Amino acid sequence: MTRFLKHQEILNKCERINQDYEIDPGFFDRIVDDLLNSELDTEEVILEGFQSLLAEVDNEIERMESYSDMKPNCFKGCAFCCYFPIVVSRMEAKIMFRSIEQFSEERKNAIFRHWENYYKDQSGKLEKAFSMDPEDPQTKLAYKQLNLPCPMLDPETQLCMAYEVRPIPCRTYLNYSDPQVCAENHMPKEPFSYEFLYTYYFGAINELIQVLYENGEEIFIDYPMDAWSYDYLPAWVLKWREGTLNEI
Ligand code: SF4
């Protein structure tokens, strides 16, 4: 049965997770070890690692939800959080784009057609968004107020067009209260962010790429530069389309 938690209930449950729940980093470490010992080629290791580590973030959240007896009320087609600024590293953007290149022709072409319109229709908002400093604490609200959708959001279905490779910010923001709070507020106070999981995910993906780099494997990532270069996801998509993704 659907249950909308009150803000204070959410805070109490999160407090309990904070105090008593222990995250086992072994889940993330095992994914890295298994891939590095596998027979997969280097590109497969990177793409598989990216997807598996992100899926492990989902798994860890589910374990915490089960521990604290709460279920998110986010539902398919509710995409208010897809209007927040999504900031990712050039390394993640490159892996995401490589993954999209491996989608079926039909799926890929739908994304590329959507981008044709997106970058025309949203050019004014994008210009404003790109002028905002991602590190400024005021940016989140100002960006959300632009009402600029993520370039991966299908405008008809309101579903993510790259769901299985959506980055970590899209996975760690969940609403356990009435979904209406997301519809009515740019920055609702109720949704919970599992940002503390970033450390485990980033530690593991960095270790994976670093080992491949130190082993002299041919990788499509400029390591470590790409791991430390951050921008908005729509900015990376634009650079990828223009063929300037590698330019500093
Ligand atoms: S990548 Fe997908 S889930 Fe994330 S903001 Fe964009 S459309 Fe939404």
Residues whose N, C-alpha, C, O or C-beta is under 5 A from the ligand:
A	BS01	SF4	C81 C82 I86 C150 M152 L153 C160 R166 P167 C170
